[in-house]
Amino acid sequence: MRSGAIGALLLLATCTEEHPGDTPGSRLESAHAALGNVPPTEVATWTRVGPTVQGPDQRYLQSAAFDDNRKVLMMFGGFPGENSAAGLPGLRDLWEWDPATFTWTNRTPAGNKPNMRGGAGMVFDSARNNLVIFGGCSDVGNGYVDFADIWEWNPKTGAFSDRTNSDQGPGFRSEQGMVFEKSTGKVLLFGGALANTAGQEGYDRTVALGDTWEWDPVQGEWKQLQPSSAPSARYDSALVWDSQRSLAVLFGGMEKPQAGLMGVPKQDIWEWDPATQNWSERTTTGLKPSSRYGHAMAYDPGRGVTVLVGGWDIANTNETWEYKVTDLGNGEGCAAATASSCASGFCVEGVCCGVAACSGACQSCSVAGHEGTCVRAARVPKFLVAVPADRRATATATAKPRTA
């Protein structure tokens, strides 16, 4: 799981620039300094891995998602690099990276598939075992045009399906934040930007967007949400799913709420709670990454931290940061391995609890409405307990008529 998450980080952070005075040693030193506290069992260094056979062409603004079920990293599209297929409006190939074998496999189907594009949102739906791709933009020669279509790719069949319908969805955009909410089985989308139809670069945008949407893959329907608080309009932010706390975490991005204005890189961090349908700002006052956009983030479930790499502030940066929430209140999500994140120090039944264990009869620390406190769990009446089908059949067959 962790190798795939970090693989997604490596794949997404592809735009780099050398600066005067930069040496491999100085860059490694800055990366070490920014990592923060790393367990003794971890090694805070980068390792370059490369395929033994030809892999994808050079590109940027590609989309990537980790397939939780097959433990492989998927990549789609992007804009071609300087030494690759120049002149194309975008790429539409689909590749699979296997971290176990360090190999790329071209999974591009011959049939129906999304148009050439970069800056699309892509997530892996672990409940339905599908990739989901939305939006993006394409170079039309004298500018860029956005897309508003949504596609699914099935690993078993290797085929794309166009799930676009006539409902009023988020509309045309690219470089939005997208994540799969494992607690709801829905896709969360935030922000993005409208393409500059006269732009000369794939990252040229006229105005940023600040709306929040959910897509139900079962019903195939979009729903715009109306949270009472939310991040400002932005694009090129990073959005990941914190599986320990069942929350989405967003950092940074380029704020550009009005066409014609200069964009402003952001430095704030927000969390989305699907249960309350609201955003909460968690920006700290102390040490934190500088304002930036175009950075990569991935959640490391083994250590309960969000890892951030690179991005742009006033120039490219190679910093590596970790974000970890501590002093979690009773009732917030946790894992036994990261119980120290709870203010109480106790993680019981997946939530921070006021005591080390619920010792009372039939007590639980995760009862809905009372999370974090040991209370008596609701009992299921015996006459409501399900009876296996084979036992019900036997009971019916052996039952005798009642006699007067």
C-alpha positions, 0 to 999 in steps of 0.5 A: 500500500505504501509503495503505491502511495509514494509511487503516486507522489513520484509520478505526479511530481514531474516538473522540475527545474535546476537552480544556480547553487543547487547540488545533489547534496544540498537538495538532499539536505533540504529534503531531510530537514523538511521531512520532520520526525522520521521513525528509526526504521525509515530511511529519509532518502529517494530511490530512483526506479526505472523500467527495464523496457520502454515506458510512457513518453515524457509528459506533464499534467498527467493523471494518476491513481493507485489501484488499492485492489491490484496494488498498481499505479495507473496513469492517464494522459497529460501534455507531451514533453519537449522530447516526445510527441510534440504538436499533439493536443494532449495524450490519451494513453493509459499505463500501469506501473507495478511496484513489485516488478518495477515495470510499466504496461500499456493498458490503452484500449483500442476502442472508445476512450477519453479524448486527448487531454491533460489536467484531468481528475482521476481516482480509483473507486475501490468499492466498484473496482473502477478508475474514474476520470473527469474533465481536463483540457486539450490544446486546440492550436491557438488556446485550450478547451475544457472537458466536462465528461466522466469516464470509468475504466474497468481493469477486468475488461480493459474497457472505458465506459462514458458515464456522462449524462445530461444532469447539471454536473460541475461543468467544464474545468481542469486541474480540480481536486478529486478523491474517492470517499471510502466512507461513502463510496462517492467521488468528491470534487473541489475547485479547478479552473477554466482554460484560457482559450488564447493561452500558450501553455497547458497551465494557463488558466483564466479563473479558478473555481471554488465549488464542491461536488459529489458524484454517485457512481452507482446512480451516475449522478452529480450533486452540488454541495453547499458547505457553510465554510470552504476553501477559496476558489483555486486550482492545482491544489492537492487532495487526498483521503485520510483513511484513518479519520475518514476525511479528505485533506486539501493543501494549497493551490492557485487562487484566481477568483477573477479573470484578469487578476494575477494568481495567488499561491495558497498556504492553507490546509482544509479537511472535508468531512463527508459525515457533516458535509462541511470543510474545516480549516486546519491551517497551523500558525507554526512551521509549514510548507510555503505557499504553492501549487502543482505539488503532489500529496499522498496519504501513508496509512502505515504511519498515519501521515500525509506526505507532500512533495514539490510544487511551485511557489516563486519557483520550483521547490523540491521540499518534502513535508509530512502532515500529521494531526495530533491531539485528536479529540475523543470520537475522532478516527484512529488506528491502534498503531497511531493511538499516540495521535489521540489526546487521550492516548487510547484508540478503541474500536477505531476511535479515540476513547477516554479510556484504554478499554471498555470493560463493562458488559456489552460496552463500546466506545464507537456507538453512534452518537456517543463515539469516544465514550464507553456506553452500552451498545444497543442489543438486538432482540433475540427474535430479530436475530437472522436465522440461516436459510438452511436452519429455517428450512429445517425448522419448517420441515419439522414443525408440527401443527398445533393441536387444540 
